[in-house]
Amino acid sequence: MLNISEIIRRIRSGGYRITKAREAIITIFAKAKAPLSAGEIEKTLKGMGVHINKTTVYREVDFLKAEGVLKELSLGDNIRRYEFRTDNHHHHIICIKCNKVECIDMPECVEKEEKIVSKRSRFKIIDHSLKFYGVCPGCM
């Protein structure tokens, strides 16, 4: 889990307030094991007793993206998902039936392949996206 206190301190040091909704959303992402959509965030907030509308969820997510706390993911299913921006490089596996997403760590071989592609193409690679698709245990 990421350090919620550090994130809150960083936001406050930028001159911003920590609202109940903002703190709850940060807490949700700190505990999340997979990227979340706005709908999933809203549902989790309601389960925590925090009732805010979807517009506020999007506004808070946009704020946290702008502050470098969250990043947006496009996993090819037209659902915008978000996760903490960290130095921990990982990839995702997506269920083609229920759209469940899980984070997966990849061994160093991906970095080696990236260097090979960069050398062959003479491109300076800035980022890459590797997604796996399958059927999760719940849908089998």
Secondary structure, DSSP 8 states (H G I E B T S, - for coil): ---HHHHHHHHHHTT----HHHHHHHHHHHH-SS-EEHHHHHHHHHHTT----HHHHHHHHHHHHHTTSEEEEE-SSS-EEEEE--S---EEEEETTT--EEEE---THHHHHHHHHHHHHT--------EEEE--GGG-
